[in-house]
Amino acid sequence: MALPLDVLQKSINQRTILLLKDGRILEGKLSGYDEHMNLVLEDTEERIEDTRKKLGTVIIRGSNIVSISVA
């Protein structure tokens, strides 16, 4: 069984899609993380329903993440 932090390590520099608690979807390149699953995404785009917005580099607190998917 793969541990979550091991999966994140293998996902560095890959396109990653996050579903947040408030319903937003963030998609960007995973560039870092820590033991609390706080993530750093580069070239991030936010999707809310049909609206897209470029955010650049963002730090997402791990407690706000519902799911993580590697694209």
C-alpha positions in Angstrom: 0.0 0.0 0.0 1.4 3.4 -1.0 1.6 6.1 1.7 0.1 9.5 0.8 3.4 11.4 1.1 5.1 8.8 -1.1 2.5 9.4 -3.8 3.0 13.2 -3.5 6.8 12.7 -3.9 6.2 10.8 -7.1 3.8 13.5 -8.4 6.3 16.4 -8.1 6.4 18.4 -11.4 3.2 16.8 -12.7 -0.1 18.4 -13.4 -2.3 18.0 -10.3 -6.0 18.7 -9.8 -7.3 19.6 -6.4 -10.9 19.7 -5.2 -11.3 22.1 -2.3 -13.9 22.1 0.5 -15.6 25.2 -0.9 -16.2 23.5 -4.3 -13.4 25.2 -6.2 -11.1 23.1 -8.5 -7.4 24.1 -8.8 -5.2 22.7 -11.5 -1.4 23.3 -11.6 2.0 21.8 -11.5 2.9 20.3 -8.1 6.2 21.9 -7.0 6.2 21.1 -3.3 4.5 19.8 -0.2 5.1 19.2 3.5 4.1 16.7 6.2 0.7 18.4 6.7 -0.1 18.0 3.0 0.1 21.7 2.4 0.8 21.9 -1.3 2.5 24.4 -3.6 1.2 24.6 -7.2 2.7 26.6 -10.0 0.9 27.9 -13.1 -2.4 27.3 -11.3 -5.8 27.8 -12.8 -9.0 28.0 -10.7 -12.3 26.6 -12.0 -15.6 27.5 -10.5 -18.4 26.1 -12.5 -17.7 27.4 -16.1 -15.4 30.2 -15.0 -11.6 29.9 -15.3 -9.1 32.2 -13.6 -5.3 32.1 -13.7 -3.7 32.3 -10.3 0.0 31.6 -10.8 1.8 30.1 -7.8 -0.3 29.2 -4.8 0.0 27.5 -1.5 -2.9 25.4 -0.4 -3.4 24.4 3.2 -3.8 20.6 3.5 -6.9 20.9 5.6 -8.8 22.6 2.7 -8.2 19.7 0.3 -10.9 17.1 -0.3 -9.2 15.2 -3.1 -6.0 15.1 -5.1 -5.7 13.8 -8.7 -2.6 13.6 -10.9 -3.5 14.5 -14.5 
